[in-house]
Amino acid sequence: EDTDETAGFVRKHRLLDNALELRELWRPGMPQLKLRVYQFDRLLTKYLPKLRRHFRRIGMAPDILASQWFFTLLAYAIPADWLPRV
């Protein structure tokens, strides 16, 4: 079982770190997070403009939505017993 858990962790790590470059989200100043928030806002503008306008009307900025999604992704990517240390 430990081998399966370890292999699963390694796969998640490779996906998040290499394919999605999520390690860069947490660097000082969070430049990649800012870039991803900008990209998210542009995608909303292009594909879901009514939803973007609604979010703006109610005062929900895209950085709130996108950053929370990335934090959730991080929480699911690491083992639960590591979360208190993060």
Secondary structure in CASP SS format (residue, H / E / C, confidence):
PFRMAT SS
TARGET T0000
AUTHOR 0000-0000-0000
METHOD secondary structure of the structure
MODEL  1
E C 1.00
D H 1.00
T H 1.00
D H 1.00
E H 1.00
T H 1.00
A H 1.00
G H 1.00
F H 1.00
V H 1.00
R H 1.00
K H 1.00
H H 1.00
R H 1.00
L H 1.00
L H 1.00
D H 1.00
N H 1.00
A H 1.00
L C 1.00
E C 1.00
L H 1.00
R H 1.00
E H 1.00
L H 1.00
W H 1.00
R C 1.00
P C 1.00
G C 1.00
M C 1.00
P H 1.00
Q H 1.00
L H 1.00
K H 1.00
L H 1.00
R H 1.00
V H 1.00
Y H 1.00
Q H 1.00
F H 1.00
D H 1.00
R H 1.00
L H 1.00
L H 1.00
T H 1.00
K H 1.00
Y H 1.00
L C 1.00
P H 1.00
K H 1.00
L H 1.00
R H 1.00
R H 1.00
H H 1.00
F H 1.00
R H 1.00
R H 1.00
I C 1.00
G C 1.00
M C 1.00
A C 1.00
P H 1.00
D H 1.00
I H 1.00
L H 1.00
A H 1.00
S H 1.00
Q H 1.00
W H 1.00
F H 1.00
F H 1.00
T H 1.00
L H 1.00
L H 1.00
A H 1.00
Y H 1.00
A H 1.00
I C 1.00
P C 1.00
A H 1.00
D H 1.00
W H 1.00
L H 1.00
P H 1.00
R H 1.00
V C 1.00
END
